[in-house]
Amino acid sequence: MPHLRQAGTTLPEITVVLAIIAILLAIAVPGLSAQIRVSGLTGATQDMLASLHLARSEAIKRRSRAVICVTADGNHCAEDGGWHQGWIVFHDVNNNAERETDEALILARAPLVQGLAINGNLWVTRYISYASTGQTRLVSGALQPGTLTFCLDGGPARQIVISATGRPRTVRLDACPP
């Protein structure tokens, strides 16, 4: 009677394969997590850029001021805190850069992921206001150019630079400015 041979894998073979997989994961995971963080940074920057374009186009379309401001509750402008809390875009009928209940809410953006900070320079710390011409204007009527800086903890950064004409553009940075 011929001897039948059984096919299969042995415990040492499985152990070697698992060790190789563990080594490959140890090499790949740090790079993958860094890429995920950068994708979050890019996504948040693009969300803000789209919100700025929306506010500008709404101001031109409505022939009236539209504002994007920091919010804590998703309904009203916040007196303190940063852009990472979230923001709203609304039609500012009375030109005061504060949303009242009778003013149309156009967009509400939820808070951002942990570890991402957004800081505005002097002119854009709390709100960005578009006049009916598409230019950014403070409530006082002065031009409102500014820069929003998006920073990851210990990582790259992005900036949105808003010109005096109201057009936003993005800039890539290797690290957060001091």
C-alpha angles and dihedrals in degrees: 000000000000118000112249117220120212119221124215144099127287129226093252090053092051091047092053092050092049091049091052091049091049092052092049091049091049089056097043104041099068091051092046094050090049089051091050090052092050090049089054090051092049092046093051091048091050091047091054092045090052090048091052091050089048093050091048094049092046091052091051093043095047093039087227140090120291121190136199113199143168113268136189098185103033091243110064137033115265123233093213141014130065140281090265087077088069134260143239133214116211143164105256103208096173096042097234100118090237121108116235123191094258094055116096116251107219102178139000121197120199123229117287129245121283117271095034118108127188118197127183123205122239097293099043105037095115110008146005116211126197121203122213089267092061093250122127111247134176118232087259089060096251119134114269111208113161151150130242114199120203112200134184118206104268094346145088125310140211131206133203110208115199114202126214088260090058098250114138124211132178129237126193119223128189092219140005114277115249 
